[in-house]
Amino acid sequence: MSDTLIINARLVNEGREFEGDLRIRGDRIAAIGSGLSARDGDTVVDAAGRRLLPGMIDDQVHFREPGMEHKADIATESAAAVAGGLTSFMDMPNTSPPTLNRDALEDKYARAAGRARANHGFYFGASNDNLEDVRGIDPKATPGLKVFMGASTGNMLVDNPDTLDGIFRDTPVPIITHCEDTPMIDAILAEYRAKYGDDIPAQCHPDIRSREACIKSTRLALELARRHDTRLHVLHISTADELALFERGPLVRADGSRKRITAETCIHFLRFDRSDYARLGHQIKCNPAIKDASDRAALLKALAEDVIDVLATDHAPHTWEEKHNPYVRAPSGLPLVQYALTAALECVHEGHFTTAQLVQKFAHAPAQLFDVKERGYLREGHFADLVLVDDTPFTVQRGDVLSKCGWSPFEGTTFRSRIASTWVNGSLAWDGEKLVGPPRGQRLEFNR
């Protein structure tokens, strides 16, 4: 098998940007250096000074399979992911049936085999009545345990205090949490329904899914984690107020230790704010809600200052028809994987943080947090999951959307960077215009 040699690239990795070449052999990075020579039969890619990044590891997606394949499935959403430079994903357990036991977890891996274009891990889910299953989790089988400490679907809202305490005490893997206080949300929703009926204006969403509901639930999660010294990762931080609850500083400290409690935010909280509901309505309805411009500014600053450790998508597609129901029936969530990296690079163009900082948040940090084996870096011997970025503008068009739902909240947006190529496990998966080859995603392995 011939090698692929990428020459004249600007590599971005581990806090540095430097010019160099990279050789792919099989599914691995064989060499990184300057002046690497092509050999007979090699495929040579001249990066011509473009940035070469490790592929994005998205620690929060909802690919909807099993049970909701009319919205999305592993094949379609992983195709959209690699087109967006996302080479590994971690999928949520609130499917139908939910992923609440070992058999359901392995069923999802079986569904992904041979169909997922990106590498994949699947979260185990917690409920009020599966504590014994949680205690029996194989740490090598899942990135972590998802706990919905706020409104969710089906049997996955964990609101029993004794169960929550047991989960935080006994889980053998990192806990990731959705933090919103359901009773507070329900009470405010009842007030708005009394005023508007079912057709509540979309711009009321951040008042119904309030910042107070986020803060109360996040405080509870942190209290439980500190009580039991649990590895806790709080998902999709949406408010400036919550930032004071988290430790500032690098994820991995100078002595090699890691933060025990970490935070994530999502790309839509960096690109939209309350003013966008008038234009986009339920397209940007999500939980927790997109809030104020001041929150958006604070989250961008928190990423740059290492208060927030991870940037993700919370990709959660619904059909166009579903999203145009009246407020109380319009589901929350939006499709994001295909344009998340280009949207994040827009933040770099705007000066909020550097490309190296962005790579830390979307590639290195997820690999560190979840002990992902040999991915998330440009390192010799690691899997060749790579993204070549071209700083040529493009405008998002509906006809280019690969997610099954067929729409994007970024339609009509012009981004200053595009994904020129994506390699997954050493093979070209996206050439800048179309998908290439069969699905080559592998099951993620965890060094535990």
Backbone torsions as a table, in degrees:
resi	resn	phi	psi	omega
1	MET	NA	132.4	-179.3
2	SER	-75.0	155.4	176.2
3	ASP	-84.4	162.9	166.1
4	THR	-110.2	126.3	-179.8
5	LEU	-115.1	117.4	177.1
6	ILE	-99.7	117.4	-175.6
7	ILE	-114.1	159.4	174.5
8	ASN	57.8	39.7	179.5
9	ALA	-96.3	159.0	168.5
10	ARG	-107.0	98.7	-174.9
11	LEU	-78.5	137.7	178.8
12	VAL	-122.0	115.2	-172.1
13	ASN	-164.4	133.3	172.1
14	GLU	51.1	48.5	173.6
15	GLY	84.0	2.4	-176.0
16	ARG	-124.7	151.8	165.7
17	GLU	-121.4	126.5	-176.4
18	PHE	-150.9	151.6	179.8
19	GLU	-84.4	139.7	-178.8
20	GLY	179.4	-174.3	-179.4
21	ASP	-121.9	159.2	-180.0
22	LEU	-142.2	130.9	179.1
23	ARG	-106.5	130.6	173.5
24	ILE	-104.1	129.6	174.2
25	ARG	-130.9	119.2	-174.5
26	GLY	64.2	-128.7	-179.7
27	ASP	-101.5	12.9	-173.4
28	ARG	-122.2	161.6	168.8
29	ILE	-81.9	114.9	-175.8
30	ALA	-89.4	-33.0	-177.8
31	ALA	-157.4	145.5	171.5
32	ILE	-129.8	127.9	-178.2
33	GLY	-175.3	-165.7	-180.0
34	SER	-117.8	132.9	177.9
35	GLY	72.7	29.7	176.3
36	LEU	-63.0	138.0	-174.1
37	SER	-98.6	137.9	175.1
38	ALA	-74.1	148.4	176.8
39	ARG	-117.7	165.8	179.5
40	ASP	-54.9	129.8	177.4
41	GLY	91.3	-10.4	179.6
42	ASP	-68.3	146.4	167.9
43	THR	-91.0	119.0	-176.5
44	VAL	-105.4	127.0	176.9
45	VAL	-114.4	116.4	177.9
46	ASP	-88.9	106.8	-178.8
47	ALA	-71.7	-18.9	176.1
48	ALA	51.6	41.2	176.5
49	GLY	85.6	0.2	178.8
50	ARG	-73.2	158.4	-177.7
51	ARG	-78.5	134.4	175.7
52	LEU	-113.9	120.6	-174.2
53	LEU	-119.6	156.2	165.6
54	PRO	-66.0	146.5	180.0
55	GLY	-61.1	148.6	-179.7
56	MET	-69.0	135.7	171.3
57	ILE	-107.7	109.6	-176.2
58	ASP	-93.4	114.1	-175.0
59	ASP	-87.3	9.9	-179.3
60	GLN	-155.9	99.9	173.4
61	VAL	-135.2	157.9	173.1
62	HIS	-124.1	96.3	-178.8
63	PHE	-90.6	1.9	163.8
64	ARG	74.1	2.1	-178.3
65	GLU	-110.7	131.6	6.3
66	PRO	-88.6	163.4	166.0
67	GLY	103.3	-22.3	-178.1
68	MET	-132.3	40.6	-173.6
69	GLU	-67.3	-12.2	174.8
70	HIS	-68.8	-20.8	178.0
71	LYS	-90.3	-40.7	-170.9
72	ALA	-172.1	162.8	170.9
73	ASP	-150.3	173.3	-174.4
74	ILE	-61.2	-38.9	-178.1
75	ALA	-67.2	-49.0	-176.0
76	THR	-69.1	-42.4	-174.7
77	GLU	-75.3	-32.7	175.8
78	SER	-70.3	-28.5	173.0
79	ALA	-64.7	-46.3	176.4
80	ALA	-60.9	-36.4	-178.4
81	ALA	-63.0	-50.6	-176.9
82	VAL	-67.8	-30.2	174.6
83	ALA	-63.8	-23.3	179.2
84	GLY	-99.7	8.2	179.1
85	GLY	83.3	13.7	179.2
86	LEU	-97.7	114.9	-172.6
87	THR	-106.1	-11.8	175.7
88	SER	-143.8	143.8	179.2
89	PHE	-137.7	154.3	175.5
90	MET	-122.6	117.4	-167.6
91	ASP	-100.5	144.2	-173.4
92	MET	-79.9	157.3	-173.3
93	PRO	-89.7	-0.9	-175.5
94	ASN	-86.5	59.4	174.5
95	THR	-98.5	-169.6	179.5
96	SER	-131.1	103.2	4.9
97	PRO	-75.4	159.3	177.6
98	PRO	-69.7	157.9	-176.4
99	THR	-88.1	78.0	-172.8
100	LEU	-110.6	2.8	177.9
101	ASN	-151.9	172.9	-174.2
102	ARG	-63.2	-39.5	-179.1
103	ASP	-63.5	-43.0	179.1
104	ALA	-64.8	-37.2	178.2
105	LEU	-63.5	-47.8	-178.0
106	GLU	-68.6	-28.8	175.7
107	ASP	-62.1	-37.5	-179.7
108	LYS	-69.4	-39.7	175.9
109	TYR	-62.8	-39.5	178.6
110	ALA	-63.8	-38.1	178.4
111	ARG	-65.3	-34.3	-177.4
112	ALA	-77.6	-25.4	-175.6
113	ALA	-61.1	122.3	178.4
114	GLY	79.4	-3.8	-178.8
115	ARG	-119.6	-25.8	-177.2
116	ALA	-83.8	125.2	177.7
117	ARG	-80.9	-15.1	177.3
118	ALA	-117.0	159.5	176.3
119	ASN	-68.3	154.9	-165.9
120	HIS	-148.8	142.5	168.1
121	GLY	-133.1	151.8	-177.7
122	PHE	-125.0	131.9	-179.7
123	TYR	-76.7	146.3	166.2
124	PHE	-81.1	146.7	-179.8
125	GLY	-110.1	150.9	175.5
126	ALA	-105.0	148.2	173.1
127	SER	-139.0	-179.2	178.2
128	ASN	-70.9	-12.9	-173.2
129	ASP	-134.5	26.7	176.7
130	ASN	-125.4	33.7	-177.0
131	LEU	-60.4	-36.6	179.5
132	GLU	-66.0	-37.9	175.9
133	ASP	-64.4	-39.1	178.3
134	VAL	-62.0	-44.6	179.5
135	ARG	-61.7	-26.9	-177.0
136	GLY	-93.7	9.5	-179.0
137	ILE	-61.0	135.7	170.9
138	ASP	-82.0	115.5	-176.2
139	PRO	-59.9	-21.9	-180.0
140	LYS	-85.6	-6.3	-173.4
141	ALA	-95.6	-14.3	-172.7
142	THR	-150.1	146.6	175.8
143	PRO	-64.9	-31.1	-178.0
144	GLY	179.1	-174.7	-179.7
145	LEU	-110.1	123.0	179.1
146	LYS	-91.5	126.2	177.6
147	VAL	-119.1	117.2	175.6
148	PHE	-86.7	99.6	177.0
149	MET	-95.1	40.3	-179.5
150	GLY	-168.9	-178.1	-174.7
151	ALA	-57.7	137.5	179.7
152	SER	-150.3	-167.0	-179.1
153	THR	-107.1	154.1	172.5
154	GLY	61.8	-134.8	-172.0
155	ASN	-101.4	30.0	-170.3
156	MET	-112.6	6.3	171.8
157	LEU	-81.8	117.0	179.8
158	VAL	-99.3	105.6	-177.8
159	ASP	-127.1	7.4	175.9
160	ASN	-84.1	117.5	-175.4
161	PRO	-58.5	-40.0	-179.8
162	ASP	-67.3	-38.0	177.9
163	THR	-66.2	-44.5	177.9
164	LEU	-58.0	-44.0	179.8
165	ASP	-62.0	-43.0	179.0
166	GLY	-64.6	-39.2	178.8
167	ILE	-62.5	-48.7	-178.7
168	PHE	-67.7	-27.9	179.7
169	ARG	-77.7	-38.4	-164.7
170	ASP	-111.9	-10.2	-175.7
171	THR	-64.8	137.9	-179.8
172	PRO	-91.9	5.3	-178.3
173	VAL	-132.5	166.6	176.1
174	PRO	-59.2	143.9	174.8
175	ILE	-97.1	135.1	170.9
176	ILE	-117.8	140.1	-172.4
177	THR	-128.8	143.0	163.7
178	HIS	-99.2	116.7	-172.5
179	CYS	-112.5	103.1	167.9
180	GLU	-148.5	142.3	-177.7
181	ASP	-88.7	111.1	-174.0
182	THR	-62.5	-47.3	-179.9
183	PRO	-57.2	-38.3	178.4
184	MET	-64.6	-43.2	179.7
185	ILE	-63.6	-46.7	-178.4
186	ASP	-60.0	-38.7	-178.9
187	ALA	-66.7	-42.9	-180.0
188	ILE	-70.0	-39.3	178.8
189	LEU	-59.4	-40.2	179.2
190	ALA	-61.3	-38.6	178.1
191	GLU	-64.1	-43.2	-178.6
192	TYR	-70.6	-34.6	177.4
193	ARG	-67.9	-34.7	177.0
194	ALA	-64.4	-30.5	-178.4
195	LYS	-85.6	-41.5	-171.0
196	TYR	-114.1	-11.7	-169.9
197	GLY	76.1	-147.9	-178.0
198	ASP	-77.0	-23.0	-172.5
199	ASP	-96.2	63.5	178.7
200	ILE	-70.9	136.8	177.7
201	PRO	-58.5	139.1	-176.3
202	ALA	-58.3	-32.7	-177.3
203	GLN	-68.8	-8.2	175.5
204	CYS	-82.5	-10.3	-174.6
205	HIS	-55.2	-45.5	179.9
206	PRO	-69.5	-13.8	174.4
207	ASP	-86.3	-32.1	176.9
208	ILE	-75.1	-51.1	173.8
209	ARG	-88.5	75.7	-162.2
210	SER	-78.7	162.6	175.0
211	ARG	-64.2	-33.5	178.8
212	GLU	-63.0	-37.4	177.5
213	ALA	-65.6	-37.1	177.1
214	CYS	-66.7	-47.7	-175.5
215	ILE	-62.4	-46.0	-177.8
216	LYS	-59.9	-45.8	-177.7
217	SER	-70.7	-38.5	178.1
218	THR	-64.0	-40.1	176.9
219	ARG	-60.1	-40.8	179.1
220	LEU	-63.5	-44.7	-180.0
221	ALA	-61.3	-43.5	-179.8
222	LEU	-66.8	-36.9	177.7
223	GLU	-62.1	-45.2	179.2
224	LEU	-65.0	-41.5	-179.5
225	ALA	-64.0	-41.1	179.9
226	ARG	-70.8	-34.2	178.1
227	ARG	-61.8	-38.6	-174.1
228	HIS	-110.7	6.4	-177.8
229	ASP	53.2	47.8	-177.8
230	THR	-88.6	142.4	170.6
231	ARG	-73.2	112.2	-174.9
232	LEU	-121.7	133.7	175.7
233	HIS	-125.5	114.8	-176.8
234	VAL	-92.9	122.2	-174.1
235	LEU	-83.3	160.4	170.2
236	HIS	34.3	60.9	172.8
237	ILE	-63.3	129.6	-173.5
238	SER	-122.5	-4.0	-175.4
239	THR	-124.7	149.8	172.7
240	ALA	-65.1	-32.4	-174.4
241	ASP	-62.9	-35.9	-177.3
242	GLU	-71.3	-20.1	-173.3
243	LEU	-62.7	-31.3	-179.4
244	ALA	-66.4	-15.2	-177.9
245	LEU	-81.4	-11.5	-171.7
246	PHE	-112.0	152.8	-178.9
247	GLU	-73.9	134.9	174.2
248	ARG	-87.3	140.5	176.1
249	GLY	133.8	169.5	-176.4
250	PRO	-63.7	151.7	179.0
251	LEU	-60.5	-44.6	176.4
252	VAL	-105.6	118.3	-175.6
253	ARG	-78.0	170.9	-177.1
254	ALA	-60.3	-30.3	-179.9
255	ASP	-85.2	3.8	178.4
256	GLY	92.2	-9.4	178.4
257	SER	-77.3	160.8	-178.5
258	ARG	-118.4	151.7	171.8
259	LYS	-55.3	141.7	176.3
260	ARG	-88.8	-27.4	179.4
261	ILE	-122.0	124.2	-174.9
262	THR	-130.5	167.1	-175.9
263	ALA	-133.0	150.6	177.2
264	GLU	-128.5	147.7	164.5
265	THR	-127.7	175.9	-172.2
266	CYS	-126.6	157.4	-171.9
267	ILE	-60.6	-34.4	-177.5
268	HIS	-68.8	-24.9	176.3
269	PHE	-74.3	-16.6	178.1
270	LEU	-92.7	-17.6	-174.4
271	ARG	-112.5	-15.9	-178.4
272	PHE	-128.8	159.7	171.4
273	ASP	-149.6	-173.8	-173.3
274	ARG	-53.5	-33.9	-177.7
275	SER	-64.0	-19.8	-176.4
276	ASP	-82.2	-11.0	178.1
277	TYR	-63.9	-34.0	-179.5
278	ALA	-62.1	-33.0	-178.3
279	ARG	-89.1	-40.1	-169.5
280	LEU	-108.7	-16.1	176.3
281	GLY	54.0	-131.4	-175.7
282	HIS	-71.2	-9.6	175.4
283	GLN	-57.2	-32.7	180.0
284	ILE	-109.6	18.2	171.7
285	LYS	-73.4	122.0	-179.2
286	CYS	-153.5	166.0	-179.9
287	ASN	-123.7	124.3	-4.9
288	PRO	-66.1	164.9	-172.5
289	ALA	-77.5	148.4	166.0
290	ILE	-65.1	130.4	-170.8
291	LYS	-114.6	-134.6	-167.2
292	ASP	-89.1	163.8	177.1
293	ALA	-59.4	-33.8	178.2
294	SER	-66.6	-34.8	175.4
295	ASP	-66.2	-43.9	179.0
296	ARG	-57.4	-47.2	179.7
297	ALA	-62.7	-40.0	-179.6
298	ALA	-67.4	-37.2	179.4
299	LEU	-67.9	-41.1	176.1
300	LEU	-60.1	-43.4	178.7
301	LYS	-66.2	-38.6	-179.0
302	ALA	-66.5	-33.1	174.2
303	LEU	-64.9	-45.9	-178.5
304	ALA	-65.3	-30.3	-175.0
305	GLU	-99.9	11.6	176.1
306	ASP	62.2	33.7	167.1
307	VAL	-86.3	-42.3	172.5
308	ILE	-96.8	133.7	-170.1
309	ASP	-97.8	-27.3	-172.1
310	VAL	-134.8	142.5	170.5
311	LEU	-113.0	130.2	-176.5
312	ALA	-138.6	-169.7	-177.6
313	THR	-112.1	-38.6	-166.0
314	ASP	54.6	39.2	176.6
315	HIS	-52.8	120.3	-174.4
316	ALA	-148.2	78.6	-172.6
317	PRO	-75.6	148.4	169.7
318	HIS	-135.7	159.8	179.7
319	THR	-68.8	157.5	178.0
320	TRP	-58.4	-40.6	-179.2
321	GLU	-65.5	-42.1	178.9
322	GLU	-61.7	-42.0	-176.9
323	LYS	-69.1	-16.1	-179.9
324	HIS	-99.6	14.4	170.0
325	ASN	-71.4	163.4	170.9
326	PRO	-56.5	158.0	-170.9
327	TYR	-45.6	-50.7	-171.8
328	VAL	-68.8	-17.5	178.6
329	ARG	-109.8	-5.7	177.5
330	ALA	-79.1	119.0	-176.0
331	PRO	-71.8	157.3	-179.2
332	SER	-94.4	138.1	178.4
333	GLY	131.9	153.8	-179.0
334	LEU	-146.6	152.5	-179.5
335	PRO	-80.9	132.7	-171.5
336	LEU	-139.5	-20.0	-167.5
337	VAL	-60.4	-33.9	-173.0
338	GLN	-70.4	-28.1	-175.6
339	TYR	-121.4	13.1	-177.5
340	ALA	-67.5	-44.7	-177.9
341	LEU	-69.0	-41.8	178.1
342	THR	-65.4	-35.3	175.9
343	ALA	-66.1	-39.6	178.0
344	ALA	-67.4	-37.8	177.2
345	LEU	-65.1	-26.1	174.7
346	GLU	-62.7	-35.2	175.8
347	CYS	-64.4	-33.5	175.4
348	VAL	-66.8	-46.7	177.9
349	HIS	-57.7	-33.5	-180.0
350	GLU	-79.7	-8.2	175.8
351	GLY	90.0	14.0	-178.5
352	HIS	-74.6	-33.4	175.7
353	PHE	-160.8	170.6	-177.6
354	THR	-88.8	166.0	174.8
355	THR	-60.7	-39.2	179.4
356	ALA	-62.5	-40.2	176.3
357	GLN	-64.8	-39.8	178.5
358	LEU	-62.9	-43.2	178.1
359	VAL	-60.5	-37.9	176.2
360	GLN	-59.4	-42.6	-174.0
361	LYS	-76.4	-34.5	-174.0
362	PHE	-103.3	-9.8	-178.6
363	ALA	-127.4	-60.3	-176.2
364	HIS	-63.5	-48.8	-173.6
365	ALA	-62.5	-45.9	176.5
366	PRO	-59.8	-37.5	177.7
367	ALA	-64.1	-40.8	179.1
368	GLN	-67.9	-47.6	-174.9
369	LEU	-62.1	-39.9	-173.3
370	PHE	-106.5	13.4	175.0
371	ASP	56.2	40.0	-178.8
372	VAL	-69.6	131.3	-174.6
373	LYS	-80.6	118.2	166.3
374	GLU	58.6	38.2	174.4
375	ARG	-140.6	165.7	175.5
376	GLY	92.8	1.8	-178.5
377	TYR	-140.6	158.6	165.0
378	LEU	-92.5	92.2	-178.6
379	ARG	-137.6	140.2	175.4
380	GLU	-60.7	132.6	-177.8
381	GLY	93.9	-18.5	177.2
382	HIS	-79.6	160.7	175.5
383	PHE	-60.4	142.0	-178.8
384	ALA	-85.9	76.9	172.4
385	ASP	-104.5	106.7	-166.8
386	LEU	-135.9	154.4	176.9
387	VAL	-136.1	127.3	174.7
388	LEU	-102.6	123.7	-175.8
389	VAL	-105.7	131.3	178.9
390	ASP	-112.4	123.0	-179.5
391	ASP	-83.8	65.1	175.4
392	THR	-122.4	126.7	-176.4
393	PRO	-65.3	150.9	171.0
394	PHE	-150.5	158.2	179.3
395	THR	-113.6	131.2	-178.4
396	VAL	-68.7	126.9	178.6
397	GLN	-119.0	143.7	-179.0
398	ARG	-57.8	-37.4	-177.9
399	GLY	-65.6	-14.5	179.6
400	ASP	-92.9	-7.4	-176.1
401	VAL	-71.3	125.9	-178.4
402	LEU	-95.7	-18.0	176.1
403	SER	-60.5	145.4	-175.2
404	LYS	-59.8	-30.9	-178.6
405	CYS	-65.6	-24.0	170.8
406	GLY	81.0	14.3	179.1
407	TRP	-144.7	163.5	178.4
408	SER	-142.2	142.3	175.3
409	PRO	-69.2	-11.2	-179.6
410	PHE	-93.9	5.9	-179.8
411	GLU	-55.1	132.6	-178.0
412	GLY	87.3	-8.6	178.5
413	THR	-81.2	135.1	174.4
414	THR	-100.9	120.6	176.7
415	PHE	-102.0	149.8	-176.5
416	ARG	-87.6	-9.2	177.4
417	SER	-130.0	151.9	177.6
418	ARG	-133.7	163.2	177.6
419	ILE	-88.1	112.8	-177.8
420	ALA	-83.4	-36.2	179.9
421	SER	-157.8	147.5	172.6
422	THR	-131.3	129.4	173.7
423	TRP	-111.2	134.7	175.6
424	VAL	-121.8	121.6	-178.4
425	ASN	51.4	42.9	173.9
426	GLY	84.2	-8.8	-177.9
427	SER	-108.3	140.4	176.9
428	LEU	-64.8	124.7	-178.4
429	ALA	-111.2	-22.5	-179.2
430	TRP	-148.1	127.8	-176.3
431	ASP	-104.1	14.9	-179.3
432	GLY	99.0	-17.6	179.9
433	GLU	-131.2	-29.0	-175.3
434	LYS	-152.3	161.8	173.4
435	LEU	-70.0	147.7	-176.9
436	VAL	-126.6	129.4	172.0
437	GLY	73.4	-179.4	179.2
438	PRO	-78.5	167.2	174.8
439	PRO	-61.2	132.1	-177.6
440	ARG	-126.6	13.6	179.5
441	GLY	-63.7	144.2	179.3
442	GLN	-116.4	157.1	173.4
443	ARG	-66.7	128.4	177.5
444	LEU	-65.8	142.9	174.3
445	GLU	-110.8	148.6	-175.5
446	PHE	-123.1	127.5	-178.1
447	ASN	-80.6	79.3	-179.7
448	ARG	-130.9	NA	NA
